[in-house]
Amino acid sequence: MEHFYALNNMSKEELMSYIELTDDCRHEELVLDKQVFVSNLFFEPSTRTRMSFLVAEKKLGMEILDFQVEASSVKKGESLYDTVRTLQAIGSDVCVIRHESDNWLDDVSGIDMPLINGGAGAYAHPSQSMLDAYTIYKEYGRFEGLNIVIAGDIKHSRVAHSNIDMFKTLGANVYVSGAPEFMDENVSVPFVDMDEAVEMADVMMMLRIQHERHESDYGIDSYLNEYGLNLERESRMQDHAIIMHPAPINRGVEIDTRLVECDRSRIFNQMENGVYVRMAIIIKQLLNWRVIDEYQISKR
């Protein structure tokens, strides 16, 4: 059985099944009828991902094992494998992990309980991608033919890498934009200039400059007017086009602060949708690993 680590091997049908289950979680308020223990291991700072997983778990009625990196044996040199294996031994049924390594799954090879990727270095952030997909699907009811532009620090963004693969599988036309030094030569989608991007996009997905992953200042004072979404560019977007952002947001850098909550922004909708997407991911993993069966899920 596979862990929920990346989306690049999923079919369109599999991806859509997550979207459909997310809708069930949102409208039917699903809850587990079996006691299930979950561990959340966040080795990197997080607000939206960590908190939305916590809310998702509480909505499902799960028992949450309190894990704090600073108060754990990780500070004594314990490996990721031994930490996860310990939690499994004392009763954890599923584990959510966010780690700075692109390949942390290799470090826990052999763990036989479901693991959910809450963020892996610059490689993948599949739960964020699924909530982005759900947000777009609720807006347009389709992916085929949509022009989705992902703009910003592509090179260091696990969101961008996950989203590009996923949106291509779902049938969208995917493009990237931003400063040349932020592009990733390994990404096989077309580059478009921001002035062209805003006029063609059905979805403008902005990404922050990841200062913590850069060794030098990339001229952020001028970034908004050169490569970001400012008011003038937003005025040239199509009437139906929407703005998205995985957050955290560098207001006034990649996006004008006045656009964060404008009429076409879906940024806070994304955050709300994240709870229901993560409920769906947890349910799918528990079912796939036979921790629960379908008869142990009911409506609240």
N, C-alpha and C positions, 0 to 999 in steps of 0.2 A: 504494500500500500504506500501511496506517495504522501509526502508532507505538502502543505500549502506554502510553497517557497517562491515560485515564479509562474508566469502565465504563458511563457513562450511555447509551451508544448500543449496548451489547451486548444481544443477546437472551438469553432464559433458556437456550436450547440452547447458545449460545456460552459462557455462564458455566459451564454444567454440563460442557462439554468440557474446561475448565481443571481442574475438580474431578476428572474421570476421569483426566486425564493426570497430575495430582498423585499420585493413588493408584498409577499405574504407576511414577512416579519413586520413590515410597516403597518399594514392594514388589519391583520388578524391577531397581533400581539401574541406571538407564539411563546410558549414556556415549556421547560423540561419537567417531566414528571419523575425524574430519577435524580438522586443526588450525584452531582458531577463536580469534581474539584479542578480548578484551573490556576495555573501559575503565569504571571506576567513578568518576564525578565527584560527590563529596559536598561541596556548598558549605555544608551545615548539619551540626551535630553529629549523630552517629547511632551507636548500638551495635548494636541488633537488626537493623535493615534492612541496614546496611552489612556486618556480619559474616555474616548469613545469605545475602546475595548472594555473598559471597566463598566461603563453604562450598559453596553451590550450584554455583558456577562450577568449583570444584576437583573436586567429585564428578563433574561432566560432563567433566572432563579438559581444560578450557579454559586458554588462556594469558592471564594477567592482566597488563595493562599498568599499571604502578605510577603513579598520579597523586595528587599531594599538592597541595592548593590553595595552601598556604603556600609551596611551593617551585616554583610554576608562574608562567607569564607573566601569569596573572590578576592577580597583585600589581603588574604593570606596566601594567595597564589593558586587557589583552586581553579581547575580548568573548567571551561564551559561544559564539556561532557560530564564531568563529575558533578557539577552543579545541577544539571538537568537530570542526570541519573538519580541523584539524591532526592530531588523533588518527586520523581516518579516512584521511588522506593517508599516514600512516606505517604503516597496516596494521590498525587496529581494525575489527572486523566488526560489533560491536554495542556500545552504550553505555548505561550506567545512570546516570541523573542525579537528584540530589536538590538542590533549589534553593528559596530563600525566596520566589521569585516564584510567584504563582498561575498565571501564563501564560508560563512559560519556553519552552514549545513554540513560541510565536510568534517567539522570538528565534533559533530554529534552523531556521526555515522554509527548506526547500530541501535539507536534509541527506538524502542518499539511502542511509542505512543505518538499521537498526532502532534506535530509542531507547526505553528503558524508564523509566517514571516511578518513581523511588524516593521521591517526595514532592514536591508542588508547593504551597508556601505553605500557605494554609488551604483550598485548593481540592480536592485529590484525593490519595489514597494508595492506588492500586488494588491493589498487591501485598499490602498489609496487609488490604484488604477481602477479597481472594481467600483468604488464609490464615484469616481469620475465618469465611468461608463454609465452607471445607473442615473446620474444627474443628467447626462446628455440624452439618454433614452427617454426619460420622463419629459424632456423638453421637446424632442423631435419625433419620438416613436420609431426611430430607425437609426442606422449608422451608414448604410449604403449611400455613397455619393456625397456625404458631408465633407466639407473641407475643415480640417482641424489643424490649427497652427499652434505649435508648442514653442514658446519664445522665452529665451533667457539662458541660464547657465546649464546648457544641455550636457556638457562634459561631466559635471559632477552630480547630476540629478538622477537618483534612482527612480524617481517618479517618471521622468522623461523616458528612460530606458524601458520601464515596464509598459508605459502607455503606448509608445510607438509600436511595439510588437502587438499589443492587444487591439489597438484601433485598426491596424492593418488586417488582422484576422477578422474583425467585425465588418470590414468592408469600407471603412472610411478612407478618404484621401488625407494623408498625414504629411505635414511640412514642419520644418524647424526654422527659427529666426533668432537673431540676437547678435552680439558682438562676435567677430570672427574667432577671437581667442577662446570663446566659450563653446564653440562647436566641437563635435566629436566625429572624427574621421571614420569611426567604425559604425556610425549610424547611417543606414542606407535609405534615407528619405530626402526629398529635395529641400534645398535651402531657398528661402524667399526673404527679400528685404522687408523690413517692417512696414514701409509705406505701401508696398504691394500686399502684404499679409492682411492688413486691416480691411482692405477693400474686398478681398476674396473669401475671408474666413466666415464660416458659420459659428465656429467656436475659437475664441482667442484664449489660450491657456498660458498664463504668465507664470514664470518661475523666478524665484529670488536668486540673487547672487550669493553663493555660499561662501561667505567671507572666511569661515573656519577652514575651508579646504584650499584656500589660496595663500600663496606666500608673499604676494605683493598687492598693492592697491591698484585696482583696474579703472580708476577714474570714475568713481560712482557719482560724483557731483554732476557730470554731464551725461550719465548713462540714460536718464529718462528721455531726454530730447533726442539722443542719437539712436537708441535701441529700445526704449521702453514704450509703454502705452500712456501717452499724454492725452490731454483733452482734445487737441487738434486731430490726432489720429483717431480717437474714439468717435469723433463727429463724422468720420468718413466710413465707419462700419455700416454694414447692411442693417436695415431696421430690425430684422429678426435675430441678428447675431448676438451671442452671449459672451460674457467674460467669465473665466474661471481662474482659480489659483489654488494650489494645494496648501499654501500657507506653511510656515509663518511668512508674513508679508513685510517686505522692506518698503514701507510707504514712501512715495516720492522718489523711489529709485527705479524699480521695474514697472511701477504703475502709479499714476497720480492718485493721491489719497482720496480725492473726490470721486474716483471711479470705483472704489472698493465696495461701496454700498449703493451704487447707482441702479437705475431700473433694469439695466441689462446684466448686472452682476449676479452670478449664482454662487458666489464664494461661500456665503454662510449656509446656503442650501446644501452645498457639498458637505460641510461639516455635520449638518443634521443627518444627511443621508448616510454618513459614515457609520453611525450607530447601527442602522438596520443592515447595512452591507456586512458589518462584522458579526452581527447575529447570524446571518446566512452562512458566512464562512465557517463559523464555529459549528453550526448545526451540520453542515456538509461533512466536515472533518470527523465529527463524532459518529455520524452515520457510516461514513466510509470505513472507519476503523472499528466499527461495531461496538463502540462504547455504549451507544444507545441504539434502539430501533425506532422505526417510524411511529410505533404505538406509544412511545414515551414522550411524544411531543403533542401538546394540546394548546388550545386557545385560552388565553387568560380570561 
